[in-house]
Amino acid sequence: MKVNAQSVNFTADGKLIDFVQKRMDKLEVFYDKVIESDVYLKVENTSAKENKIVEIIVFVPRDKIMVKKQCKTFEEAVDSACSSLERQLVKKKEKLRAKA
């Protein structure tokens, strides 16, 4: 799956981009018709510790699924967002099976 990772207002290191790619590749286990995904990594300028925001948009045929998570670390936010995406993709797959 093609993953477009973009870091907003900071430069992401290679390890973080690799982590995002590996975690996103696991989504294909749940729904194999994923076309591509956009991942936006943002840092919010606040004094709060949970200032790392991850937005993931997954493009599937005739639809897109978006998840936004805010956590202490990018890895934690990506894991949380991917878990949420997994549930949504499984639900989408089940709906398609019910129609067929």
C-alpha positions as CSV (number, residue, x, y, z in Angstrom):
1,M,0.0,0.0,0.0
2,K,1.2,3.5,-0.8
3,V,1.6,5.7,2.3
4,N,2.1,9.4,2.0
5,A,3.5,10.6,5.3
6,Q,3.8,14.3,5.9
7,S,5.1,16.1,9.0
8,V,3.7,19.5,9.6
9,N,5.8,22.2,11.2
10,F,8.7,19.8,12.1
11,T,11.0,17.3,10.4
12,A,10.2,13.6,11.1
13,D,13.1,11.2,11.3
14,G,13.4,8.1,9.2
15,K,12.6,5.8,12.1
16,L,9.2,7.4,12.7
17,I,8.4,7.3,8.9
18,D,9.4,3.6,8.8
19,F,7.2,2.9,11.9
20,V,4.2,4.6,10.2
21,Q,4.8,2.6,7.0
22,K,5.1,-0.8,8.8
23,R,2.0,-0.1,10.9
24,M,-0.1,1.0,7.9
25,D,1.0,-2.1,5.9
26,K,-0.7,-4.2,8.6
27,L,-4.0,-2.7,7.7
28,E,-4.1,-4.7,4.4
29,V,-4.7,-7.9,6.5
30,F,-8.1,-6.5,7.5
31,Y,-9.1,-5.0,4.1
32,D,-7.2,-5.8,0.9
33,K,-8.7,-3.1,-1.3
34,V,-7.0,-0.1,0.3
35,I,-5.7,2.1,-2.5
36,E,-3.5,4.5,-0.6
37,S,-3.3,6.5,2.6
38,D,-2.3,9.9,3.7
39,V,-0.7,10.3,7.2
40,Y,-0.3,13.8,8.7
41,L,1.9,14.2,11.8
42,K,1.4,17.4,13.6
43,V,2.7,19.0,16.8
44,E,0.3,21.3,18.6
45,N,1.9,24.3,20.3
46,T,0.5,23.9,23.8
47,S,2.0,23.2,27.3
48,A,0.0,20.0,27.5
49,K,2.0,16.7,27.2
50,E,-0.5,15.2,24.7
51,N,0.4,17.6,21.9
52,K,1.2,15.0,19.1
53,I,-1.6,14.7,16.6
54,V,-1.8,12.0,13.9
55,E,-4.4,12.3,11.1
56,I,-4.8,9.3,8.8
57,I,-7.0,9.2,5.7
58,V,-7.3,5.8,4.0
59,F,-8.7,5.7,0.5
60,V,-10.7,2.6,-0.5
61,P,-12.8,2.2,-3.6
62,R,-15.6,4.8,-3.7
63,D,-14.9,6.0,-0.1
64,K,-12.4,7.3,2.3
65,I,-12.0,6.7,6.1
66,M,-10.4,9.4,8.3
67,V,-9.1,9.0,11.9
68,K,-7.6,11.7,14.1
69,K,-5.8,10.9,17.4
70,Q,-3.9,13.0,19.9
71,C,-1.3,11.4,22.3
72,K,2.0,11.9,24.1
73,T,4.0,10.3,21.4
74,F,3.6,9.8,17.6
75,E,4.0,6.1,17.9
76,E,1.2,5.9,20.5
77,A,-1.0,8.1,18.3
78,V,-0.3,6.0,15.2
79,D,-1.1,2.7,17.0
80,S,-4.3,4.1,18.4
81,A,-5.4,5.5,15.0
82,C,-4.5,2.2,13.2
83,S,-6.5,0.2,15.8
84,S,-9.5,2.4,15.1
85,L,-9.0,2.1,11.3
86,E,-8.8,-1.7,11.7
87,R,-12.2,-1.8,13.3
88,Q,-13.7,0.5,10.6
89,L,-12.2,-1.5,7.8
90,V,-13.5,-4.8,9.2
91,K,-16.9,-3.2,9.5
92,K,-16.7,-2.0,5.9
93,K,-15.7,-5.5,4.7
94,E,-18.6,-7.1,6.6
95,K,-21.1,-4.6,5.0
96,L,-19.8,-5.5,1.5
97,R,-20.2,-9.2,2.3
98,A,-23.7,-8.6,3.5
99,K,-24.6,-6.9,0.2
100,A,-23.1,-9.6,-2.0
